[in-house]
């Protein structure tokens, strides 16, 4: 009881702090002109989202949506290195180990926030400057506008820690052209700068040092429509010449990606990669061999099913998967190997794709009754 009370006091304290836009608050929520501005403010943690940040941002988006004096919402990260490097995985790991409710509350809160971004009635502009992974993708990719810069580094690296590309990954990844979304999801491949625009994650590309000017111009717009905002973003986008003539990093591999990653099962993908035998295919094989076999199977099915679902249906499905992962072995082992001991050699259980049964995978997708995610 006492712990819950203390946590409540901490959350209330944070809420008070953020209203004063205290520079030590983990998230700053400000109103400038007609714009609501969200600044993720944990630069030392690369602006990773924790539950208290989620619980502050969600009601604020909802309030701004209803406010006739708010015309757009801007979200950005502080510190210059990251927009948001993901969710606060360590806290979730600690909680999950002892069966603390945080491992439910966090995912529930995060996915509700992803849905709020995806359904936001006001134009939503994410300035994805710097590292943008996992949870950072979730609070940006579902919005109307995503502005990447030469410093943007995008990835959904979850299969390496025994998780799956959540935060609505099952919605946006299979909707990218060809099978590139499947490739990004399974391998955790990182994309930089203009490539984030070329793949369809970003809508615009602007020089990093021009973002303060862009933000100022967005704030100065008088009762802007989505069209006016798009026009302004387009004008900045057109002026940006960085890497303009650079070929998309995966261009030469797209044909292979589309054919190799179109298989119906992980085993088949692996088989196709082996048969292909090219240096590119061998490299992908090596990468997939490091990933949690359970995560790979969950991810492939998540994307195949998500391709024809609404964002809400995807988030409900992903909540079920998140809880299955919290009850399993690989998530804790992956976090240990990658983030805590950093020995980079997780011992997955089961250790091979063939040992992850269809029945096990089916169970992870089963409804949770009263515990299902409500949106």
FIBA-385397 format. One record per residue (C-alpha): x, y negated, z negated; residue in one letter. Coordinates in Angstrom, 2 decimals, m for minus. Each point is the difference from the previous one (the first is absolute). Example, Ala and Ser with C-alpha at 12.3 -4.5 7.8 and 13.67 -1.06 7.14 Angstrom:
2
PT      px      py      pz rest
PT   12.30    4.50   m7.80    a
PT    1.37   m3.44    0.66    s
This chain:
375
PT      px      py      pz rest
PT    0.00    0.00    0.00    x
PT    2.70   m2.42   m1.03    x
PT    1.93    0.56    3.23    x
PT   m3.07   m0.72    2.08    x
PT   m0.61   m3.15   m2.00    x
PT    3.57   m1.14    0.44    x
PT   m0.23    0.61    3.71    x
PT   m3.18   m2.07    0.15    x
PT    1.74   m2.85   m1.82    x
PT    2.89    0.17    2.45    x
PT   m2.39   m0.11    2.96    x
PT   m1.92   m2.95   m1.48    x
PT    3.29   m1.75   m0.64    x
PT    0.98    0.53    3.65    x
PT   m3.35   m1.34    1.17    x
PT    0.51   m3.13   m2.09    x
PT    3.53   m0.40    1.31    x
PT   m0.91    0.36    3.64    x
PT   m2.66   m2.68   m0.27    x
PT    2.71   m2.42   m1.08    x
PT    2.19    1.22    2.89    x
PT    2.74    0.53   m2.55    x
PT    3.13    0.83    1.99    x
PT    0.59    3.08   m2.19    x
PT   m3.39    1.51    0.86    x
PT    0.16    3.16    2.11    x
PT   m2.44   m1.43    2.49    x
PT   m0.78   m3.67    0.70    x
PT   m3.51   m0.90    1.10    x
PT   m0.33   m3.55    1.23    x
PT   m2.37   m2.14    2.00    x
PT    1.62   m2.46    2.40    x
PT   m2.27   m1.97    2.29    x
PT   m2.44    2.47    1.51    x
PT    2.33    2.95   m0.55    x
PT    0.14    2.57   m2.78    x
PT    3.62    1.07   m0.39    x
PT    1.13    3.27   m1.58    x
PT    3.72    0.24   m0.80    x
PT    1.32    3.37   m1.12    x
PT    2.55   m1.08   m2.58    x
PT    2.15    2.87   m1.21    x
PT    3.09   m0.69    2.12    x
PT    2.27    2.21   m2.14    x
PT   m2.35    2.94    0.64    x
PT   m0.29   m0.99    3.69    x
PT   m3.55   m1.18   m0.80    x
PT   m1.23    3.57   m0.58    x
PT   m3.67    0.05   m0.97    x
PT   m0.93    1.04   m3.51    x
PT   m3.47    0.44   m1.44    x
PT   m0.17   m3.41   m1.65    x
PT    0.82   m1.73    3.31    x
PT   m2.68    2.04    1.78    x
PT   m2.54   m0.90   m2.71    x
PT    0.72   m3.69    0.50    x
PT    0.05   m0.09    3.80    x
PT   m3.22    1.97    0.59    x
PT   m2.46   m2.30   m1.85    x
PT    1.77   m3.06    1.41    x
PT   m0.50    1.17    3.61    x
PT   m3.65    0.69   m0.82    x
PT   m0.40   m3.47   m1.56    x
PT    1.67   m1.77    2.93    x
PT   m2.20    1.93    2.40    x
PT   m3.08   m1.56   m1.65    x
PT    1.49   m3.49   m0.31    x
PT   m1.21   m2.39    2.74    x
PT    3.12   m2.15   m0.55    x
PT    2.42    2.85    0.77    x
PT    0.53    0.54    3.72    x
PT    2.86    2.45    0.08    x
PT    2.15    2.20   m2.22    x
PT    3.78    0.22    0.28    x
PT    2.07    2.73   m1.67    x
PT    3.79   m0.09   m0.27    x
PT    2.87    1.27   m2.14    x
PT    2.56   m1.99   m2.01    x
PT    3.77    0.34   m0.12    x
PT    0.86    0.20    3.69    x
PT    0.79    3.73    0.08    x
PT   m3.35    1.71    0.03    x
PT   m3.64   m0.64    0.74    x
PT   m0.88    3.07   m2.10    x
PT    2.01    3.21   m0.14    x
PT   m2.91    2.17   m1.15    x
PT   m1.87    1.02   m3.12    x
PT    1.56    0.27   m3.43    x
PT    0.83    3.69    0.46    x
PT    2.00    0.35   m3.24    x
PT   m2.92   m1.10   m2.19    x
PT   m2.34    2.38    1.82    x
PT    2.50    2.85   m0.44    x
PT    0.34   m0.58   m3.74    x
PT   m3.78   m0.18   m0.36    x
PT   m0.65    3.06    2.14    x
PT    2.42    2.13   m2.02    x
PT   m1.89   m0.59   m3.24    x
PT   m3.46    0.00    1.58    x
PT   m0.50   m3.73   m0.64    x
PT   m2.98   m1.60    1.76    x
PT    2.31   m2.40    1.84    x
PT    0.58    2.63    2.69    x
PT   m3.73   m0.24    0.80    x
PT   m0.48   m3.71   m0.70    x
PT    2.94   m1.07    2.12    x
PT   m1.08    1.80    3.18    x
PT   m3.64   m0.90   m0.54    x
PT    0.88   m3.67   m0.44    x
PT    2.48   m0.03    2.86    x
PT   m2.37    1.59    2.51    x
PT   m2.84   m2.33   m1.02    x
PT    2.40   m2.88    0.66    x
PT    0.95    1.48    3.42    x
PT   m3.71    0.16    0.81    x
PT   m0.52   m3.61   m1.15    x
PT    2.74   m1.06    2.43    x
PT   m1.51    2.10    2.80    x
PT   m3.51   m1.40   m0.50    x
PT    1.00   m3.58   m0.90    x
PT   m2.44   m2.51    1.50    x
PT    2.55   m2.82   m0.03    x
PT    2.97    0.04    2.41    x
PT    2.83    1.80   m1.81    x
PT    3.60   m0.78    0.94    x
PT    2.83    2.19   m1.30    x
PT    3.53   m1.37    0.33    x
PT    1.91    3.29    0.06    x
PT    3.51   m1.42   m0.30    x
PT    2.58    2.53   m1.24    x
PT   m0.63    3.53   m1.29    x
PT   m3.60    1.10    0.57    x
PT   m0.65    3.61   m0.98    x
PT   m2.75    2.15   m1.47    x
PT   m2.16   m2.18   m2.25    x
PT    1.32   m3.12    1.77    x
PT   m1.38    1.34    3.26    x
PT   m3.33    0.64   m1.77    x
PT   m0.47   m3.67   m0.98    x
PT    0.94   m1.28    3.47    x
PT   m0.76    2.37    2.87    x
PT   m3.80    0.05   m0.49    x
PT   m0.25   m3.80    0.14    x
PT   m0.67   m2.13    3.11    x
PT    3.53   m1.34    0.53    x
PT    3.42    1.46   m0.85    x
PT    2.99   m2.20    0.68    x
PT    3.31    1.86    0.22    x
PT    3.46   m1.62    0.11    x
PT    3.52    1.12    0.95    x
PT    0.36    1.06   m3.66    x
PT   m3.05    2.30   m0.05    x
PT    0.77    3.63   m0.79    x
PT   m3.03    2.26    0.30    x
PT   m0.30    3.62   m1.12    x
PT   m2.43    2.49   m1.48    x
PT    2.60    2.20   m1.76    x
PT   m2.37    2.00   m2.20    x
PT    0.65    3.53    1.31    x
PT    3.53   m0.31   m1.45    x
PT   m1.39   m0.32   m3.54    x
PT   m2.67    2.68    0.14    x
PT   m2.81   m2.44    0.78    x
PT   m1.75   m0.93    3.28    x
PT   m0.34   m3.33    1.86    x
PT   m2.97   m1.28   m1.98    x
PT   m1.48   m3.54   m0.40    x
PT   m2.09    0.66    3.11    x
PT    2.85    1.58    1.98    x
PT   m2.48    2.61    1.16    x
PT   m1.91   m2.84    1.65    x
PT    2.60   m2.22    1.67    x
PT    2.72    2.52    0.90    x
PT   m2.02    2.29    2.32    x
PT   m1.35   m3.15    1.70    x
PT    3.45   m1.13    1.18    x
PT    0.76    0.81    3.64    x
PT    0.74    3.60    0.91    x
PT    1.36    2.12   m2.84    x
PT    2.30   m2.64   m1.42    x
PT   m2.05   m0.26   m3.19    x
PT    0.40    3.72   m0.62    x
PT    3.73   m0.31    0.61    x
PT    0.34   m2.94   m2.44    x
PT   m2.10    1.77   m2.63    x
PT    1.79    3.34    0.06    x
PT    3.61   m1.20    0.40    x
PT   m0.21   m3.25   m2.01    x
PT    1.83   m1.69    2.89    x
PT    0.87   m3.66   m0.70    x
PT   m0.78   m2.78    2.46    x
PT    1.60   m3.42   m0.10    x
PT   m0.91   m3.48    1.20    x
PT   m1.65   m0.27    3.38    x
PT   m0.52    3.78    0.16    x
PT   m2.61   m0.38   m2.75    x
PT   m1.94   m2.22    2.41    x
PT    0.58    2.28    2.99    x
PT   m1.39    3.03   m1.78    x
PT   m3.16   m1.91   m0.96    x
PT    0.52   m0.35   m3.76    x
PT    0.54   m3.79    0.27    x
PT   m2.14   m2.35    2.07    x
PT    2.57   m2.82    0.23    x
PT    3.76   m0.52   m0.20    x
PT    1.47   m3.20   m1.45    x
PT    3.48   m0.97   m1.13    x
PT    0.40    0.54   m3.75    x
PT    1.15   m3.55   m0.67    x
PT   m3.06   m1.40    1.80    x
PT   m2.44    1.65   m2.44    x
PT   m0.15   m2.94   m2.46    x
PT   m0.91   m2.32    2.90    x
PT   m2.57    2.50    1.29    x
PT   m1.54    0.27   m3.47    x
PT   m0.18   m3.78   m0.28    x
PT   m1.74   m0.21    3.38    x
PT   m2.46    2.73   m0.97    x
PT   m0.86   m1.85   m3.23    x
PT   m0.44   m3.26    1.93    x
PT   m2.60    1.47    2.39    x
PT   m3.39   m1.62   m0.55    x
PT   m2.76    2.60   m0.57    x
PT    1.76    2.40    2.37    x
PT   m1.70    2.76    1.93    x
PT    1.73    3.30    0.72    x
PT    0.62   m1.36    3.54    x
PT    1.76   m3.12   m1.31    x
PT    2.20    2.11   m2.26    x
PT    0.80    2.34    2.90    x
PT    0.91   m3.01    2.19    x
PT    2.40   m1.33   m2.63    x
PT    1.64    3.41   m0.52    x
PT    0.25    0.46    3.78    x
PT    1.78   m3.33    0.40    x
PT    2.64    0.96   m2.58    x
PT    0.25    3.48    1.51    x
PT    0.61   m1.38    3.50    x
PT    2.79   m2.28   m1.21    x
PT    1.91    2.84   m1.64    x
PT    2.75    1.33    2.27    x
PT    1.85    2.32   m2.43    x
PT    0.52    3.46    1.58    x
PT   m2.46   m0.99    2.70    x
PT    1.59    2.17    2.67    x
PT    0.88    2.92   m2.23    x
PT   m1.56    3.29    1.01    x
PT   m2.26    1.77   m2.48    x
PT    2.30    2.28   m2.01    x
PT   m2.09    3.12    0.72    x
PT   m0.73   m0.80    3.64    x
PT    2.25    2.69    1.47    x
PT   m1.44    2.60   m2.41    x
PT   m3.70   m0.79    0.38    x
PT   m0.73    2.79    2.46    x
PT    1.62    2.53   m2.32    x
PT   m1.76   m1.41   m3.07    x
PT   m3.38    0.21    1.74    x
PT    0.48    3.59    1.08    x
PT    1.88    1.40   m3.02    x
PT   m2.20   m1.60   m2.66    x
PT   m3.29    0.90    1.66    x
PT    0.03    3.57   m1.35    x
PT   m2.84    1.15   m2.26    x
PT    2.17    1.32   m2.83    x
PT    3.31   m0.82   m1.66    x
PT    1.35    3.42    0.92    x
PT   m0.80   m0.73    3.63    x
PT    1.68   m3.43   m0.13    x
PT    3.13    1.63   m1.42    x
PT   m0.11    2.68    2.68    x
PT   m0.34   m2.61    2.75    x
PT    2.93   m2.00   m1.39    x
PT    2.18    3.14   m0.07    x
PT   m1.00    0.91    3.55    x
PT    0.70   m3.52    1.21    x
PT    3.53    0.11   m1.40    x
PT    0.93   m3.57    1.00    x
PT    2.13   m2.08   m2.42    x
PT   m3.12   m2.06   m0.78    x
PT   m2.08    3.12   m0.77    x
PT    2.78    1.49   m2.15    x
PT    0.26   m3.22   m1.98    x
PT   m3.74    0.07   m0.70    x
PT    0.24    3.63   m1.04    x
PT    2.75   m0.85   m2.45    x
PT   m2.13   m2.79   m1.46    x
PT   m3.12    2.15   m0.33    x
PT    2.03    2.72   m1.73    x
PT    0.72   m2.43   m2.84    x
PT   m3.68   m0.84   m0.56    x
PT   m2.44    1.72   m2.34    x
PT   m1.65    2.80    2.04    x
PT   m3.22   m0.58   m1.96    x
PT    0.10   m3.74    0.80    x
PT    0.56    0.68    3.70    x
PT   m3.03    2.26    0.20    x
PT   m2.23   m2.38   m1.97    x
PT    1.18   m2.93    2.14    x
PT   m0.63    1.66    3.35    x
PT   m3.52    0.94   m1.01    x
PT   m0.62   m3.42   m1.60    x
PT    0.83   m1.74    3.31    x
PT   m1.89    2.46    2.19    x
PT   m3.15   m0.42   m2.11    x
PT    0.51   m3.72   m0.58    x
PT    0.11   m0.68    3.75    x
PT   m3.81    0.20    0.18    x
PT   m0.89   m1.36   m3.48    x
PT   m0.84   m3.47   m1.24    x
PT    2.51   m1.73   m2.28    x
PT   m2.30    0.72   m2.97    x
PT   m0.18    3.72    0.81    x
PT    3.78    0.11    0.40    x
PT    0.59   m1.66   m3.37    x
PT   m2.37    2.45   m1.70    x
PT    1.86    2.90    1.61    x
PT    3.35   m1.49   m1.02    x
PT   m1.13   m0.42   m3.59    x
PT   m0.75    3.73   m0.11    x
PT    3.47    0.71    1.41    x
PT    1.66   m2.35   m2.49    x
PT   m1.55    1.87   m2.91    x
PT    1.04    3.35    1.48    x
PT    3.58   m1.31    0.24    x
PT   m0.13   m1.22   m3.63    x
PT   m0.89    3.55   m1.06    x
PT    2.68    1.61    2.15    x
PT    3.77    0.45   m0.23    x
PT    1.54   m1.75    3.00    x
PT   m0.85   m3.62   m0.84    x
PT    1.85    0.10   m3.33    x
PT    2.90    1.90    1.53    x
PT    0.20   m2.42    2.94    x
PT    0.00   m3.08   m2.24    x
PT    2.68    1.63   m2.19    x
PT    2.25    0.80    2.98    x
PT   m0.44   m3.25    1.91    x
PT   m0.65   m2.69   m2.61    x
PT    1.14    1.21   m3.43    x
PT    3.01    2.36    0.24    x
PT    0.61   m1.08    3.62    x
PT    1.64    3.34    0.83    x
PT   m2.13    0.09    3.19    x
PT   m0.44    3.77   m0.28    x
PT   m3.57    0.77   m1.07    x
PT   m0.96    3.62   m0.66    x
PT   m3.41    0.21    1.64    x
PT   m2.56    2.60   m1.11    x
PT   m0.96    1.66    2.30    x
PT    3.27   m0.46    1.84    x
PT   m1.20    0.95    3.50    x
PT   m2.91   m1.07    2.21    x
PT   m1.12    3.63    0.40    x
PT   m0.51    0.24   m3.77    x
PT   m2.45   m2.93   m0.14    x
PT   m3.30    1.82    0.56    x
PT   m2.98   m1.41    1.86    x
PT   m2.06    0.78   m3.06    x
PT    2.24   m2.18   m2.17    x
PT   m0.23   m2.86    2.53    x
PT   m3.80    0.38    0.20    x
PT   m0.23   m0.31   m3.79    x
PT    1.86   m3.32    0.03    x
PT   m2.70   m1.48    2.27    x
PT   m2.97    1.17   m2.11    x
PT   m2.37   m2.63   m1.43    x
PT    0.53   m0.90   m3.66    x
PT   m3.68   m0.41   m0.88    x
PT   m0.46   m2.81   m2.51    x
PT    3.72   m0.74    0.15    x
PT   m0.03   m0.85    3.71    x
PT    1.09   m3.51    0.99    x
PT   m2.91   m2.43    0.07    x
PT    0.37   m2.96    2.34    x
